[in-house]
Amino acid sequence: MADSARDIENLLYEYAERIDAGDLDGVAELFTHGRILGQEDGPPETVFEGRDGVRRLYGMATRIYEDTGTPKTKHLTTNARITVDEAAGTATARTSYLVTQATDVLPLQVIITGHYHDTFHRIDDVWWFDSRTMFVDQTGDLSQHLKF
């Protein structure tokens, strides 16, 4: 029998692993059947729908370094509280995140902390992100991570 909560937890970690690897296409793939909301109850321009919308978001926002093909970050996802409704094939999760970065001009440091509110749905026995709302709690030096 599948452990849905564990599958969802692994999906959370897969997101972090792909973004740190600079695999923006892979990050976008996780949202094939979902969306990212840049702010809770935000206007339409803060919603990035499906694979193409999420890829557009990360392409315009995330700095990728040519020497490594990565953003030179480490995303840590913690404190996962996952609730699953097996019968409905839906789930929710609340997690915290912390991102570190080190570049040639930026010594290793925490650049941002926050939390995610995620929803998930199961399609053909596979769990997918339905929505991810990102909340920023603290920011440091984001100049080497974001393009804007």
C-alpha positions as CSV (number, residue, x, y, z in Angstrom):
1,M,0.0,0.0,0.0
2,A,1.3,3.4,-1.0
3,D,2.1,6.0,1.7
4,S,0.6,9.1,0.3
5,A,2.1,11.4,2.9
6,R,5.6,10.1,2.2
7,D,5.0,10.5,-1.6
8,I,4.0,14.1,-1.0
9,E,6.9,14.8,1.2
10,N,9.2,13.4,-1.5
11,L,7.5,15.7,-4.0
12,L,8.3,18.7,-1.7
13,Y,12.0,17.6,-1.6
14,E,12.0,17.0,-5.4
15,Y,11.1,20.6,-6.0
16,A,14.0,21.8,-3.8
17,E,16.5,19.4,-5.5
18,R,15.5,20.4,-9.0
19,I,15.7,24.1,-8.4
20,D,19.1,23.8,-6.7
21,A,20.3,21.7,-9.8
22,G,19.2,24.6,-12.1
23,D,16.6,22.2,-13.6
24,L,13.9,24.9,-14.3
25,D,12.2,22.6,-16.8
26,G,12.1,19.9,-14.1
27,V,10.6,22.3,-11.6
28,A,8.0,23.4,-14.1
29,E,7.2,19.7,-14.8
30,L,6.1,19.3,-11.2
31,F,3.3,21.8,-11.9
32,T,2.0,20.3,-15.1
33,H,-1.4,20.0,-13.4
34,G,-1.0,22.9,-11.0
35,R,0.0,26.5,-10.4
36,I,2.1,28.8,-8.3
37,L,0.6,31.7,-6.6
38,G,3.1,34.5,-6.0
39,Q,0.9,36.0,-3.3
40,E,-2.2,34.8,-1.5
41,D,-5.4,36.1,-3.2
42,G,-3.2,38.1,-5.6
43,P,-4.1,39.5,-8.9
44,P,-4.0,37.3,-12.1
45,E,-0.5,38.4,-13.0
46,T,0.8,36.7,-9.8
47,V,-0.6,33.3,-10.8
48,F,1.6,31.1,-12.9
49,E,-0.5,28.2,-14.4
50,G,0.8,24.8,-15.6
51,R,4.2,23.8,-16.8
52,D,4.6,26.7,-19.2
53,G,3.5,29.4,-16.7
54,V,5.8,28.0,-14.0
55,R,8.7,27.8,-16.4
56,R,8.1,31.4,-17.4
57,L,8.2,32.4,-13.7
58,Y,11.5,30.8,-12.9
59,G,13.0,31.8,-16.2
60,M,12.3,35.5,-15.6
61,A,13.2,35.4,-11.8
62,T,16.0,32.9,-11.2
63,R,19.6,33.7,-12.0
64,I,21.5,30.6,-13.4
65,Y,25.3,30.7,-13.4
66,E,27.0,29.6,-16.5
67,D,29.9,27.9,-14.7
68,T,27.6,25.5,-12.9
69,G,24.3,25.7,-14.7
70,T,22.7,26.2,-11.2
71,P,21.6,29.1,-9.1
72,K,24.3,28.2,-6.5
73,T,21.6,27.8,-3.8
74,K,20.5,25.2,-1.3
75,H,16.8,25.1,-0.6
76,L,15.9,23.4,2.7
77,T,12.3,22.4,3.2
78,T,11.4,21.6,6.8
79,N,8.5,21.2,9.3
80,A,6.2,19.5,6.8
81,R,2.7,19.1,8.1
82,I,0.8,17.0,5.5
83,T,-2.9,16.1,5.6
84,V,-4.2,13.6,3.1
85,D,-7.8,12.8,2.1
86,E,-7.3,9.4,0.5
87,A,-10.9,9.1,-0.6
88,A,-10.9,12.5,-2.4
89,G,-7.4,12.1,-3.8
90,T,-6.4,15.5,-2.3
91,A,-3.9,16.7,0.2
92,T,-2.5,19.9,1.8
93,A,0.9,20.7,3.3
94,R,2.4,23.6,5.2
95,T,6.2,23.7,5.2
96,S,9.0,26.1,6.0
97,Y,11.8,26.9,3.7
98,L,15.3,28.4,4.1
99,V,17.6,29.2,1.1
100,T,21.3,29.6,1.4
101,Q,23.6,30.8,-1.4
102,A,27.3,31.3,-2.1
103,T,28.8,32.8,-5.2
104,D,32.1,34.4,-6.2
105,V,30.9,37.7,-4.8
106,L,28.6,36.5,-2.0
107,P,29.9,34.4,0.9
108,L,27.8,31.6,2.1
109,Q,24.7,32.9,3.8
110,V,20.9,32.6,4.3
111,I,19.3,34.7,1.6
112,I,15.6,34.1,2.4
113,T,13.2,32.2,4.7
114,G,9.5,31.7,4.4
115,H,6.8,29.1,4.2
116,Y,4.7,27.4,1.6
117,H,1.0,26.5,1.6
118,D,0.5,23.7,-0.9
119,T,-2.4,21.7,-2.2
120,F,-2.0,18.4,-4.1
121,H,-4.2,16.1,-6.1
122,R,-3.7,12.5,-7.2
123,I,-4.0,11.7,-10.9
124,D,-3.7,8.0,-12.0
125,D,-2.1,7.1,-8.6
126,V,0.5,9.9,-8.9
127,W,0.6,12.9,-6.6
128,W,1.0,16.3,-8.2
129,F,1.1,19.9,-7.0
130,D,-2.2,21.5,-7.4
131,S,-1.2,24.9,-6.0
132,R,1.8,26.4,-4.2
133,T,1.4,29.8,-2.4
134,M,4.8,31.3,-1.4
135,F,5.2,33.4,1.7
136,V,8.3,35.4,2.5
137,D,9.2,35.7,6.2
138,Q,12.7,37.1,6.1
139,T,15.0,38.3,3.4
140,G,18.8,38.7,3.2
141,D,20.9,39.5,0.1
142,L,18.9,38.3,-2.9
143,S,21.0,40.2,-5.4
144,Q,22.8,37.1,-6.6
145,H,19.7,34.9,-6.8
146,L,17.0,36.9,-8.4
147,K,17.1,38.7,-11.7
148,F,15.1,41.7,-10.5
